[in-house]
């Protein structure tokens, strides 16, 4: 029996570095302390990223939690409270 060498090709850089994190489910909205990604917030509010950021700077939308320089999340409880206030008469 011969043992053959297996030559593994490295994964292309485009696949190594452009992986997307799995999408958040809307079930996260039911957990008040869950931290929501901007994509989830835009999806549930119907607002664009730029509109959300503008409303945050104007004090008309909940402020995000920043964890480092590239990680911005919103508390699900803050977003749902904002949504309820928009719907309430």
PyMOL Python script that loads the backbone (N, CA, C, O; Angstrom):
from pymol import cmd

cmd.read_pdbstr("""\
ATOM      1  N   UNK A   1       0.821  -1.182   0.000  1.00  0.00           N
ATOM      2  CA  UNK A   1       0.000   0.000   0.000  1.00  0.00           C
ATOM      3  C   UNK A   1       0.869   1.250   0.000  1.00  0.00           C
ATOM      4  O   UNK A   1       1.824   1.361   0.768  1.00  0.00           O
ATOM      5  N   UNK A   2       0.528   2.163  -0.852  1.00  0.00           N
ATOM      6  CA  UNK A   2       1.286   3.405  -0.927  1.00  0.00           C
ATOM      7  C   UNK A   2       0.488   4.544  -0.311  1.00  0.00           C
ATOM      8  O   UNK A   2      -0.733   4.629  -0.434  1.00  0.00           O
ATOM      9  N   UNK A   3       1.216   5.393   0.341  1.00  0.00           N
ATOM     10  CA  UNK A   3       0.587   6.590   0.892  1.00  0.00           C
ATOM     11  C   UNK A   3       0.870   7.726  -0.074  1.00  0.00           C
ATOM     12  O   UNK A   3       2.025   8.062  -0.335  1.00  0.00           O
ATOM     13  N   UNK A   4      -0.176   8.304  -0.592  1.00  0.00           N
ATOM     14  CA  UNK A   4      -0.035   9.406  -1.534  1.00  0.00           C
ATOM     15  C   UNK A   4      -0.099  10.722  -0.787  1.00  0.00           C
ATOM     16  O   UNK A   4      -0.894  10.908   0.134  1.00  0.00           O
ATOM     17  N   UNK A   5       0.748  11.608  -1.207  1.00  0.00           N
ATOM     18  CA  UNK A   5       0.701  12.937  -0.602  1.00  0.00           C
ATOM     19  C   UNK A   5      -0.510  13.681  -1.137  1.00  0.00           C
ATOM     20  O   UNK A   5      -0.836  13.614  -2.322  1.00  0.00           O
ATOM     21  N   UNK A   6      -1.145  14.368  -0.263  1.00  0.00           N
ATOM     22  CA  UNK A   6      -2.289  15.175  -0.669  1.00  0.00           C
ATOM     23  C   UNK A   6      -1.839  16.619  -0.677  1.00  0.00           C
ATOM     24  O   UNK A   6      -1.431  17.171   0.346  1.00  0.00           O
ATOM     25  N   UNK A   7      -1.919  17.207  -1.824  1.00  0.00           N
ATOM     26  CA  UNK A   7      -1.551  18.615  -1.946  1.00  0.00           C
ATOM     27  C   UNK A   7      -2.825  19.433  -1.907  1.00  0.00           C
ATOM     28  O   UNK A   7      -3.646  19.381  -2.824  1.00  0.00           O
ATOM     29  N   UNK A   8      -2.974  20.172  -0.856  1.00  0.00           N
ATOM     30  CA  UNK A   8      -4.170  20.999  -0.726  1.00  0.00           C
ATOM     31  C   UNK A   8      -3.857  22.400  -1.214  1.00  0.00           C
ATOM     32  O   UNK A   8      -2.869  23.015  -0.812  1.00  0.00           O
ATOM     33  N   UNK A   9      -4.693  22.870  -2.060  1.00  0.00           N
ATOM     34  CA  UNK A   9      -4.546  24.233  -2.545  1.00  0.00           C
ATOM     35  C   UNK A   9      -5.135  25.179  -1.500  1.00  0.00           C
ATOM     36  O   UNK A   9      -6.192  24.898  -0.934  1.00  0.00           O
ATOM     37  N   UNK A  10      -4.460  26.290  -1.244  1.00  0.00           N
ATOM     38  CA  UNK A  10      -5.037  27.248  -0.301  1.00  0.00           C
ATOM     39  C   UNK A  10      -6.321  27.831  -0.872  1.00  0.00           C
ATOM     40  O   UNK A  10      -6.479  27.976  -2.084  1.00  0.00           O
ATOM     41  N   UNK A  11      -7.213  28.152   0.020  1.00  0.00           N
ATOM     42  CA  UNK A  11      -8.480  28.753  -0.393  1.00  0.00           C
ATOM     43  C   UNK A  11      -8.210  30.140  -0.961  1.00  0.00           C
ATOM     44  O   UNK A  11      -7.432  30.892  -0.373  1.00  0.00           O
ATOM     45  N   UNK A  12      -8.823  30.503  -2.079  1.00  0.00           N
ATOM     46  CA  UNK A  12      -8.596  31.839  -2.641  1.00  0.00           C
ATOM     47  C   UNK A  12      -8.945  32.928  -1.634  1.00  0.00           C
ATOM     48  O   UNK A  12      -9.885  32.798  -0.850  1.00  0.00           O
ATOM     49  N   UNK A  13      -8.170  33.998  -1.676  1.00  0.00           N
ATOM     50  CA  UNK A  13      -8.378  35.097  -0.729  1.00  0.00           C
ATOM     51  C   UNK A  13      -9.784  35.655  -0.824  1.00  0.00           C
ATOM     52  O   UNK A  13     -10.350  36.076   0.184  1.00  0.00           O
ATOM     53  N   UNK A  14     -10.357  35.667  -2.018  1.00  0.00           N
ATOM     54  CA  UNK A  14     -11.698  36.230  -2.170  1.00  0.00           C
ATOM     55  C   UNK A  14     -12.720  35.465  -1.343  1.00  0.00           C
ATOM     56  O   UNK A  14     -13.684  36.064  -0.867  1.00  0.00           O
ATOM     57  N   UNK A  15     -12.541  34.174  -1.160  1.00  0.00           N
ATOM     58  CA  UNK A  15     -13.471  33.400  -0.339  1.00  0.00           C
ATOM     59  C   UNK A  15     -13.111  33.460   1.139  1.00  0.00           C
ATOM     60  O   UNK A  15     -13.987  33.346   1.996  1.00  0.00           O
ATOM     61  N   UNK A  16     -11.844  33.635   1.439  1.00  0.00           N
ATOM     62  CA  UNK A  16     -11.427  33.690   2.842  1.00  0.00           C
ATOM     63  C   UNK A  16     -11.891  34.960   3.521  1.00  0.00           C
ATOM     64  O   UNK A  16     -12.329  34.916   4.670  1.00  0.00           O
ATOM     65  N   UNK A  17     -11.808  36.085   2.843  1.00  0.00           N
ATOM     66  CA  UNK A  17     -12.020  37.364   3.497  1.00  0.00           C
ATOM     67  C   UNK A  17     -13.375  37.999   3.217  1.00  0.00           C
ATOM     68  O   UNK A  17     -13.731  38.985   3.862  1.00  0.00           O
ATOM     69  N   UNK A  18     -14.133  37.465   2.281  1.00  0.00           N
ATOM     70  CA  UNK A  18     -15.416  38.062   1.961  1.00  0.00           C
ATOM     71  C   UNK A  18     -16.587  37.241   2.481  1.00  0.00           C
ATOM     72  O   UNK A  18     -17.691  37.318   1.941  1.00  0.00           O
ATOM     73  N   UNK A  19     -16.357  36.476   3.496  1.00  0.00           N
ATOM     74  CA  UNK A  19     -17.443  35.690   4.069  1.00  0.00           C
ATOM     75  C   UNK A  19     -18.376  36.601   4.843  1.00  0.00           C
ATOM     76  O   UNK A  19     -17.940  37.482   5.585  1.00  0.00           O
ATOM     77  N   UNK A  20     -19.644  36.377   4.661  1.00  0.00           N
ATOM     78  CA  UNK A  20     -20.627  37.163   5.391  1.00  0.00           C
ATOM     79  C   UNK A  20     -21.097  36.370   6.598  1.00  0.00           C
ATOM     80  O   UNK A  20     -21.218  35.145   6.557  1.00  0.00           O
ATOM     81  N   UNK A  21     -21.354  37.094   7.660  1.00  0.00           N
ATOM     82  CA  UNK A  21     -21.909  36.448   8.842  1.00  0.00           C
ATOM     83  C   UNK A  21     -23.346  36.048   8.526  1.00  0.00           C
ATOM     84  O   UNK A  21     -24.004  36.698   7.714  1.00  0.00           O
ATOM     85  N   UNK A  22     -23.833  34.998   9.152  1.00  0.00           N
ATOM     86  CA  UNK A  22     -25.211  34.604   8.895  1.00  0.00           C
ATOM     87  C   UNK A  22     -26.178  35.727   9.276  1.00  0.00           C
ATOM     88  O   UNK A  22     -25.939  36.477  10.223  1.00  0.00           O
ATOM     89  N   UNK A  23     -27.252  35.825   8.532  1.00  0.00           N
ATOM     90  CA  UNK A  23     -28.246  36.865   8.804  1.00  0.00           C
ATOM     91  C   UNK A  23     -28.918  36.615  10.152  1.00  0.00           C
ATOM     92  O   UNK A  23     -29.102  35.472  10.570  1.00  0.00           O
ATOM     93  N   UNK A  24     -29.276  37.701  10.818  1.00  0.00           N
ATOM     94  CA  UNK A  24     -30.000  37.574  12.073  1.00  0.00           C
ATOM     95  C   UNK A  24     -31.459  37.276  11.769  1.00  0.00           C
ATOM     96  O   UNK A  24     -32.008  37.746  10.772  1.00  0.00           O
ATOM     97  N   UNK A  25     -32.067  36.503  12.622  1.00  0.00           N
ATOM     98  CA  UNK A  25     -33.490  36.244  12.455  1.00  0.00           C
ATOM     99  C   UNK A  25     -34.278  37.317  13.191  1.00  0.00           C
ATOM    100  O   UNK A  25     -33.762  37.977  14.092  1.00  0.00           O
ATOM    101  N   UNK A  26     -35.509  37.478  12.801  1.00  0.00           N
ATOM    102  CA  UNK A  26     -36.364  38.461  13.464  1.00  0.00           C
ATOM    103  C   UNK A  26     -36.734  38.027  14.874  1.00  0.00           C
ATOM    104  O   UNK A  26     -37.276  38.824  15.640  1.00  0.00           O
ATOM    105  N   UNK A  27     -36.453  36.785  15.229  1.00  0.00           N
ATOM    106  CA  UNK A  27     -36.701  36.323  16.592  1.00  0.00           C
ATOM    107  C   UNK A  27     -35.865  37.103  17.592  1.00  0.00           C
ATOM    108  O   UNK A  27     -36.218  37.183  18.768  1.00  0.00           O
ATOM    109  N   UNK A  28     -34.764  37.676  17.138  1.00  0.00           N
ATOM    110  CA  UNK A  28     -33.909  38.469  18.023  1.00  0.00           C
ATOM    111  C   UNK A  28     -34.655  39.680  18.565  1.00  0.00           C
ATOM    112  O   UNK A  28     -34.304  40.191  19.629  1.00  0.00           O
ATOM    113  N   UNK A  29     -35.680  40.150  17.855  1.00  0.00           N
ATOM    114  CA  UNK A  29     -36.458  41.298  18.332  1.00  0.00           C
ATOM    115  C   UNK A  29     -37.196  40.997  19.629  1.00  0.00           C
ATOM    116  O   UNK A  29     -37.519  41.910  20.389  1.00  0.00           O
ATOM    117  N   UNK A  30     -37.461  39.729  19.881  1.00  0.00           N
ATOM    118  CA  UNK A  30     -38.194  39.343  21.086  1.00  0.00           C
ATOM    119  C   UNK A  30     -37.297  39.230  22.311  1.00  0.00           C
ATOM    120  O   UNK A  30     -37.782  38.958  23.410  1.00  0.00           O
ATOM    121  N   UNK A  31     -36.019  39.432  22.138  1.00  0.00           N
ATOM    122  CA  UNK A  31     -35.063  39.395  23.247  1.00  0.00           C
ATOM    123  C   UNK A  31     -34.574  40.826  23.450  1.00  0.00           C
ATOM    124  O   UNK A  31     -33.757  41.309  22.666  1.00  0.00           O
ATOM    125  N   UNK A  32     -35.061  41.519  24.494  1.00  0.00           N
ATOM    126  CA  UNK A  32     -34.762  42.946  24.656  1.00  0.00           C
ATOM    127  C   UNK A  32     -33.280  43.298  24.645  1.00  0.00           C
ATOM    128  O   UNK A  32     -32.906  44.363  24.154  1.00  0.00           O
ATOM    129  N   UNK A  33     -32.436  42.431  25.174  1.00  0.00           N
ATOM    130  CA  UNK A  33     -31.009  42.744  25.241  1.00  0.00           C
ATOM    131  C   UNK A  33     -30.223  42.228  24.040  1.00  0.00           C
ATOM    132  O   UNK A  33     -29.000  42.359  23.998  1.00  0.00           O
ATOM    133  N   UNK A  34     -30.916  41.645  23.066  1.00  0.00           N
ATOM    134  CA  UNK A  34     -30.221  41.181  21.859  1.00  0.00           C
ATOM    135  C   UNK A  34     -29.648  42.381  21.126  1.00  0.00           C
ATOM    136  O   UNK A  34     -30.257  43.450  21.095  1.00  0.00           O
ATOM    137  N   UNK A  35     -28.490  42.202  20.544  1.00  0.00           N
ATOM    138  CA  UNK A  35     -27.840  43.279  19.799  1.00  0.00           C
ATOM    139  C   UNK A  35     -28.054  43.050  18.310  1.00  0.00           C
ATOM    140  O   UNK A  35     -27.652  42.025  17.760  1.00  0.00           O
ATOM    141  N   UNK A  36     -28.691  44.020  17.671  1.00  0.00           N
ATOM    142  CA  UNK A  36     -29.075  43.893  16.270  1.00  0.00           C
ATOM    143  C   UNK A  36     -28.072  44.563  15.344  1.00  0.00           C
ATOM    144  O   UNK A  36     -27.559  45.642  15.638  1.00  0.00           O
ATOM    145  N   UNK A  37     -27.802  43.914  14.233  1.00  0.00           N
ATOM    146  CA  UNK A  37     -26.948  44.481  13.194  1.00  0.00           C
ATOM    147  C   UNK A  37     -27.739  45.531  12.425  1.00  0.00           C
ATOM    148  O   UNK A  37     -28.969  45.549  12.466  1.00  0.00           O
ATOM    149  N   UNK A  38     -27.028  46.398  11.729  1.00  0.00           N
ATOM    150  CA  UNK A  38     -27.675  47.455  10.953  1.00  0.00           C
ATOM    151  C   UNK A  38     -28.607  46.861   9.897  1.00  0.00           C
ATOM    152  O   UNK A  38     -29.663  47.432   9.624  1.00  0.00           O
ATOM    153  N   UNK A  39     -28.238  45.728   9.299  1.00  0.00           N
ATOM    154  CA  UNK A  39     -29.087  45.112   8.283  1.00  0.00           C
ATOM    155  C   UNK A  39     -30.425  44.685   8.872  1.00  0.00           C
ATOM    156  O   UNK A  39     -31.459  44.800   8.213  1.00  0.00           O
ATOM    157  N   UNK A  40     -30.412  44.197  10.095  1.00  0.00           N
ATOM    158  CA  UNK A  40     -31.653  43.800  10.756  1.00  0.00           C
ATOM    159  C   UNK A  40     -32.491  45.025  11.081  1.00  0.00           C
ATOM    160  O   UNK A  40     -33.708  45.019  10.896  1.00  0.00           O
ATOM    161  N   UNK A  41     -31.837  46.079  11.566  1.00  0.00           N
ATOM    162  CA  UNK A  41     -32.551  47.306  11.923  1.00  0.00           C
ATOM    163  C   UNK A  41     -33.187  47.931  10.682  1.00  0.00           C
ATOM    164  O   UNK A  41     -34.333  48.376  10.736  1.00  0.00           O
ATOM    165  N   UNK A  42     -32.461  47.970   9.574  1.00  0.00           N
ATOM    166  CA  UNK A  42     -33.048  48.530   8.351  1.00  0.00           C
ATOM    167  C   UNK A  42     -34.211  47.674   7.870  1.00  0.00           C
ATOM    168  O   UNK A  42     -35.199  48.196   7.354  1.00  0.00           O
ATOM    169  N   UNK A  43     -34.095  46.375   8.037  1.00  0.00           N
ATOM    170  CA  UNK A  43     -35.160  45.474   7.603  1.00  0.00           C
ATOM    171  C   UNK A  43     -36.450  45.645   8.382  1.00  0.00           C
ATOM    172  O   UNK A  43     -37.533  45.635   7.796  1.00  0.00           O
ATOM    173  N   UNK A  44     -36.351  45.802   9.694  1.00  0.00           N
ATOM    174  CA  UNK A  44     -37.568  45.906  10.506  1.00  0.00           C
ATOM    175  C   UNK A  44     -38.157  47.309  10.516  1.00  0.00           C
ATOM    176  O   UNK A  44     -39.359  47.468  10.726  1.00  0.00           O
ATOM    177  N   UNK A  45     -37.333  48.328  10.292  1.00  0.00           N
ATOM    178  CA  UNK A  45     -37.845  49.698  10.322  1.00  0.00           C
ATOM    179  C   UNK A  45     -38.252  50.200   8.945  1.00  0.00           C
ATOM    180  O   UNK A  45     -39.077  51.106   8.833  1.00  0.00           O
ATOM    181  N   UNK A  46     -37.681  49.621   7.899  1.00  0.00           N
ATOM    182  CA  UNK A  46     -37.944  50.106   6.554  1.00  0.00           C
ATOM    183  C   UNK A  46     -37.146  51.352   6.211  1.00  0.00           C
ATOM    184  O   UNK A  46     -37.381  51.976   5.177  1.00  0.00           O
ATOM    185  N   UNK A  47     -36.205  51.718   7.071  1.00  0.00           N
ATOM    186  CA  UNK A  47     -35.364  52.897   6.851  1.00  0.00           C
ATOM    187  C   UNK A  47     -34.019  52.467   6.276  1.00  0.00           C
ATOM    188  O   UNK A  47     -33.566  51.345   6.504  1.00  0.00           O
ATOM    189  N   UNK A  48     -33.391  53.360   5.536  1.00  0.00           N
ATOM    190  CA  UNK A  48     -32.059  53.074   5.004  1.00  0.00           C
ATOM    191  C   UNK A  48     -31.013  53.303   6.097  1.00  0.00           C
ATOM    192  O   UNK A  48     -31.295  53.918   7.125  1.00  0.00           O
ATOM    193  N   UNK A  49     -29.807  52.800   5.856  1.00  0.00           N
ATOM    194  CA  UNK A  49     -28.715  53.005   6.819  1.00  0.00           C
ATOM    195  C   UNK A  49     -28.455  54.480   7.042  1.00  0.00           C
ATOM    196  O   UNK A  49     -28.277  54.914   8.180  1.00  0.00           O
ATOM    197  N   UNK A  50     -28.432  55.256   5.966  1.00  0.00           N
ATOM    198  CA  UNK A  50     -28.136  56.686   6.114  1.00  0.00           C
ATOM    199  C   UNK A  50     -29.243  57.408   6.879  1.00  0.00           C
ATOM    200  O   UNK A  50     -28.959  58.319   7.656  1.00  0.00           O
ATOM    201  N   UNK A  51     -30.496  57.017   6.673  1.00  0.00           N
ATOM    202  CA  UNK A  51     -31.601  57.638   7.415  1.00  0.00           C
ATOM    203  C   UNK A  51     -31.507  57.295   8.892  1.00  0.00           C
ATOM    204  O   UNK A  51     -31.733  58.154   9.745  1.00  0.00           O
ATOM    205  N   UNK A  52     -31.178  56.057   9.200  1.00  0.00           N
ATOM    206  CA  UNK A  52     -31.036  55.662  10.604  1.00  0.00           C
ATOM    207  C   UNK A  52     -29.918  56.461  11.253  1.00  0.00           C
ATOM    208  O   UNK A  52     -30.089  56.987  12.353  1.00  0.00           O
ATOM    209  N   UNK A  53     -28.784  56.555  10.589  1.00  0.00           N
ATOM    210  CA  UNK A  53     -27.654  57.293  11.170  1.00  0.00           C
ATOM    211  C   UNK A  53     -27.991  58.779  11.334  1.00  0.00           C
ATOM    212  O   UNK A  53     -27.587  59.401  12.317  1.00  0.00           O
ATOM    213  N   UNK A  54     -28.725  59.344  10.380  1.00  0.00           N
ATOM    214  CA  UNK A  54     -29.130  60.748  10.502  1.00  0.00           C
ATOM    215  C   UNK A  54     -30.085  60.923  11.683  1.00  0.00           C
ATOM    216  O   UNK A  54     -29.941  61.865  12.462  1.00  0.00           O
ATOM    217  N   UNK A  55     -31.060  60.019  11.817  1.00  0.00           N
ATOM    218  CA  UNK A  55     -32.012  60.111  12.924  1.00  0.00           C
ATOM    219  C   UNK A  55     -31.311  59.932  14.274  1.00  0.00           C
ATOM    220  O   UNK A  55     -31.693  60.569  15.256  1.00  0.00           O
ATOM    221  N   UNK A  56     -30.300  59.079  14.330  1.00  0.00           N
ATOM    222  CA  UNK A  56     -29.521  58.924  15.570  1.00  0.00           C
ATOM    223  C   UNK A  56     -28.851  60.244  15.914  1.00  0.00           C
ATOM    224  O   UNK A  56     -28.890  60.677  17.065  1.00  0.00           O
ATOM    225  N   UNK A  57     -28.238  60.886  14.931  1.00  0.00           N
ATOM    226  CA  UNK A  57     -27.539  62.154  15.199  1.00  0.00           C
ATOM    227  C   UNK A  57     -28.511  63.269  15.574  1.00  0.00           C
ATOM    228  O   UNK A  57     -28.137  64.201  16.286  1.00  0.00           O
ATOM    229  N   UNK A  58     -29.758  63.183  15.101  1.00  0.00           N
ATOM    230  CA  UNK A  58     -30.783  64.169  15.452  1.00  0.00           C
ATOM    231  C   UNK A  58     -31.482  63.836  16.767  1.00  0.00           C
ATOM    232  O   UNK A  58     -32.284  64.629  17.259  1.00  0.00           O
ATOM    233  N   UNK A  59     -31.185  62.671  17.338  1.00  0.00           N
ATOM    234  CA  UNK A  59     -31.833  62.250  18.576  1.00  0.00           C
ATOM    235  C   UNK A  59     -33.225  61.684  18.356  1.00  0.00           C
ATOM    236  O   UNK A  59     -34.020  61.621  19.294  1.00  0.00           O
ATOM    237  N   UNK A  60     -33.533  61.268  17.126  1.00  0.00           N
ATOM    238  CA  UNK A  60     -34.861  60.756  16.791  1.00  0.00           C
ATOM    239  C   UNK A  60     -34.900  59.239  16.634  1.00  0.00           C
ATOM    240  O   UNK A  60     -35.924  58.679  16.244  1.00  0.00           O
ATOM    241  N   UNK A  61     -33.801  58.584  16.935  1.00  0.00           N
ATOM    242  CA  UNK A  61     -33.711  57.128  16.860  1.00  0.00           C
ATOM    243  C   UNK A  61     -32.752  56.684  17.955  1.00  0.00           C
ATOM    244  O   UNK A  61     -31.817  57.412  18.284  1.00  0.00           O
ATOM    245  N   UNK A  62     -32.968  55.496  18.528  1.00  0.00           N
ATOM    246  CA  UNK A  62     -32.085  55.033  19.608  1.00  0.00           C
ATOM    247  C   UNK A  62     -30.616  55.008  19.192  1.00  0.00           C
ATOM    248  O   UNK A  62     -30.282  54.669  18.057  1.00  0.00           O
ATOM    249  N   UNK A  63     -29.762  55.367  20.116  1.00  0.00           N
ATOM    250  CA  UNK A  63     -28.321  55.343  19.863  1.00  0.00           C
ATOM    251  C   UNK A  63     -27.816  53.905  19.862  1.00  0.00           C
ATOM    252  O   UNK A  63     -28.284  53.074  20.640  1.00  0.00           O
ATOM    253  N   UNK A  64     -26.866  53.621  18.989  1.00  0.00           N
ATOM    254  CA  UNK A  64     -26.308  52.272  18.957  1.00  0.00           C
ATOM    255  C   UNK A  64     -25.277  52.072  20.060  1.00  0.00           C
ATOM    256  O   UNK A  64     -24.830  53.017  20.711  1.00  0.00           O
ATOM    257  N   UNK A  65     -24.925  50.825  20.240  1.00  0.00           N
ATOM    258  CA  UNK A  65     -23.845  50.450  21.151  1.00  0.00           C
ATOM    259  C   UNK A  65     -22.635  50.184  20.266  1.00  0.00           C
ATOM    260  O   UNK A  65     -22.715  49.387  19.331  1.00  0.00           O
ATOM    261  N   UNK A  66     -21.540  50.831  20.545  1.00  0.00           N
ATOM    262  CA  UNK A  66     -20.319  50.643  19.752  1.00  0.00           C
ATOM    263  C   UNK A  66     -19.372  49.733  20.523  1.00  0.00           C
ATOM    264  O   UNK A  66     -19.075  49.970  21.694  1.00  0.00           O
ATOM    265  N   UNK A  67     -18.906  48.696  19.849  1.00  0.00           N
ATOM    266  CA  UNK A  67     -17.942  47.777  20.432  1.00  0.00           C
ATOM    267  C   UNK A  67     -16.721  47.791  19.524  1.00  0.00           C
ATOM    268  O   UNK A  67     -16.610  46.993  18.594  1.00  0.00           O
ATOM    269  N   UNK A  68     -15.823  48.698  19.806  1.00  0.00           N
ATOM    270  CA  UNK A  68     -14.667  48.857  18.937  1.00  0.00           C
ATOM    271  C   UNK A  68     -14.966  49.868  17.846  1.00  0.00           C
ATOM    272  O   UNK A  68     -15.939  50.618  17.928  1.00  0.00           O
ATOM    273  N   UNK A  69     -14.133  49.881  16.836  1.00  0.00           N
ATOM    274  CA  UNK A  69     -14.286  50.879  15.781  1.00  0.00           C
ATOM    275  C   UNK A  69     -15.194  50.421  14.648  1.00  0.00           C
ATOM    276  O   UNK A  69     -15.723  51.252  13.910  1.00  0.00           O
ATOM    277  N   UNK A  70     -15.383  49.107  14.496  1.00  0.00           N
ATOM    278  CA  UNK A  70     -16.145  48.614  13.347  1.00  0.00           C
ATOM    279  C   UNK A  70     -17.395  47.838  13.719  1.00  0.00           C
ATOM    280  O   UNK A  70     -18.034  47.254  12.843  1.00  0.00           O
ATOM    281  N   UNK A  71     -17.756  47.815  14.978  1.00  0.00           N
ATOM    282  CA  UNK A  71     -18.906  47.023  15.409  1.00  0.00           C
ATOM    283  C   UNK A  71     -19.954  47.937  16.035  1.00  0.00           C
ATOM    284  O   UNK A  71     -19.743  48.487  17.117  1.00  0.00           O
ATOM    285  N   UNK A  72     -21.075  48.094  15.354  1.00  0.00           N
ATOM    286  CA  UNK A  72     -22.164  48.926  15.839  1.00  0.00           C
ATOM    287  C   UNK A  72     -23.416  48.070  15.900  1.00  0.00           C
ATOM    288  O   UNK A  72     -23.783  47.425  14.918  1.00  0.00           O
ATOM    289  N   UNK A  73     -24.067  48.063  17.044  1.00  0.00           N
ATOM    290  CA  UNK A  73     -25.279  47.266  17.234  1.00  0.00           C
ATOM    291  C   UNK A  73     -26.319  48.093  17.976  1.00  0.00           C
ATOM    292  O   UNK A  73     -25.985  49.024  18.709  1.00  0.00           O
ATOM    293  N   UNK A  74     -27.587  47.740  17.776  1.00  0.00           N
ATOM    294  CA  UNK A  74     -28.688  48.382  18.488  1.00  0.00           C
ATOM    295  C   UNK A  74     -29.353  47.360  19.384  1.00  0.00           C
ATOM    296  O   UNK A  74     -29.524  46.204  18.996  1.00  0.00           O
ATOM    297  N   UNK A  75     -29.733  47.784  20.598  1.00  0.00           N
ATOM    298  CA  UNK A  75     -30.484  46.907  21.494  1.00  0.00           C
ATOM    299  C   UNK A  75     -31.862  46.678  20.894  1.00  0.00           C
ATOM    300  O   UNK A  75     -32.531  47.628  20.486  1.00  0.00           O
ATOM    301  N   UNK A  76     -32.288  45.428  20.838  1.00  0.00           N
ATOM    302  CA  UNK A  76     -33.592  45.087  20.267  1.00  0.00           C
ATOM    303  C   UNK A  76     -34.715  45.784  21.023  1.00  0.00           C
ATOM    304  O   UNK A  76     -35.687  46.232  20.414  1.00  0.00           O
ATOM    305  N   UNK A  77     -34.591  45.880  22.345  1.00  0.00           N
ATOM    306  CA  UNK A  77     -35.619  46.548  23.143  1.00  0.00           C
ATOM    307  C   UNK A  77     -35.778  48.009  22.772  1.00  0.00           C
ATOM    308  O   UNK A  77     -36.896  48.525  22.744  1.00  0.00           O
ATOM    309  N   UNK A  78     -34.665  48.686  22.485  1.00  0.00           N
ATOM    310  CA  UNK A  78     -34.723  50.096  22.082  1.00  0.00           C
ATOM    311  C   UNK A  78     -35.413  50.252  20.730  1.00  0.00           C
ATOM    312  O   UNK A  78     -36.203  51.174  20.531  1.00  0.00           O
ATOM    313  N   UNK A  79     -35.111  49.352  19.810  1.00  0.00           N
ATOM    314  CA  UNK A  79     -35.705  49.431  18.471  1.00  0.00           C
ATOM    315  C   UNK A  79     -37.201  49.128  18.534  1.00  0.00           C
ATOM    316  O   UNK A  79     -37.993  49.824  17.899  1.00  0.00           O
ATOM    317  N   UNK A  80     -37.601  48.107  19.286  1.00  0.00           N
ATOM    318  CA  UNK A  80     -39.027  47.783  19.372  1.00  0.00           C
ATOM    319  C   UNK A  80     -39.802  48.883  20.086  1.00  0.00           C
ATOM    320  O   UNK A  80     -40.944  49.164  19.723  1.00  0.00           O
ATOM    321  N   UNK A  81     -39.199  49.510  21.096  1.00  0.00           N
ATOM    322  CA  UNK A  81     -39.851  50.642  21.765  1.00  0.00           C
ATOM    323  C   UNK A  81     -40.045  51.785  20.778  1.00  0.00           C
ATOM    324  O   UNK A  81     -41.106  52.410  20.760  1.00  0.00           O
ATOM    325  N   UNK A  82     -39.041  52.068  19.961  1.00  0.00           N
ATOM    326  CA  UNK A  82     -39.144  53.118  18.945  1.00  0.00           C
ATOM    327  C   UNK A  82     -40.245  52.786  17.943  1.00  0.00           C
ATOM    328  O   UNK A  82     -41.032  53.656  17.568  1.00  0.00           O
ATOM    329  N   UNK A  83     -40.300  51.512  17.506  1.00  0.00           N
ATOM    330  CA  UNK A  83     -41.329  51.097  16.555  1.00  0.00           C
ATOM    331  C   UNK A  83     -42.728  51.255  17.146  1.00  0.00           C
ATOM    332  O   UNK A  83     -43.638  51.730  16.467  1.00  0.00           O
ATOM    333  N   UNK A  84     -42.901  50.861  18.398  1.00  0.00           N
ATOM    334  CA  UNK A  84     -44.215  50.992  19.050  1.00  0.00           C
ATOM    335  C   UNK A  84     -44.629  52.449  19.162  1.00  0.00           C
ATOM    336  O   UNK A  84     -45.802  52.780  18.984  1.00  0.00           O
ATOM    337  N   UNK A  85     -43.676  53.319  19.456  1.00  0.00           N
ATOM    338  CA  UNK A  85     -43.981  54.748  19.572  1.00  0.00           C
ATOM    339  C   UNK A  85     -44.394  55.324  18.216  1.00  0.00           C
ATOM    340  O   UNK A  85     -45.231  56.226  18.159  1.00  0.00           O
ATOM    341  N   UNK A  86     -43.818  54.814  17.128  1.00  0.00           N
ATOM    342  CA  UNK A  86     -44.174  55.296  15.795  1.00  0.00           C
ATOM    343  C   UNK A  86     -45.581  54.847  15.395  1.00  0.00           C
ATOM    344  O   UNK A  86     -46.267  55.544  14.648  1.00  0.00           O
ATOM    345  N   UNK A  87     -46.010  53.687  15.893  1.00  0.00           N
ATOM    346  CA  UNK A  87     -47.313  53.129  15.536  1.00  0.00           C
ATOM    347  C   UNK A  87     -48.415  53.670  16.441  1.00  0.00           C
ATOM    348  O   UNK A  87     -49.561  53.811  16.013  1.00  0.00           O
ATOM    349  N   UNK A  88     -48.069  53.972  17.690  1.00  0.00           N
ATOM    350  CA  UNK A  88     -49.070  54.426  18.667  1.00  0.00           C
ATOM    351  C   UNK A  88     -49.707  55.740  18.214  1.00  0.00           C
ATOM    352  O   UNK A  88     -49.030  56.611  17.669  1.00  0.00           O
ATOM    353  N   UNK A  89     -51.027  55.876  18.447  1.00  0.00           N
ATOM    354  CA  UNK A  89     -51.710  57.112  18.047  1.00  0.00           C
ATOM    355  C   UNK A  89     -51.307  58.306  18.874  1.00  0.00           C
ATOM    356  O   UNK A  89     -51.803  59.410  18.647  1.00  0.00           O
TER     357      UNK A  89
END
""", "prot")
cmd.dss("prot")
cmd.show_as("cartoon", "prot")
cmd.util.cbc("prot")
cmd.orient("prot")
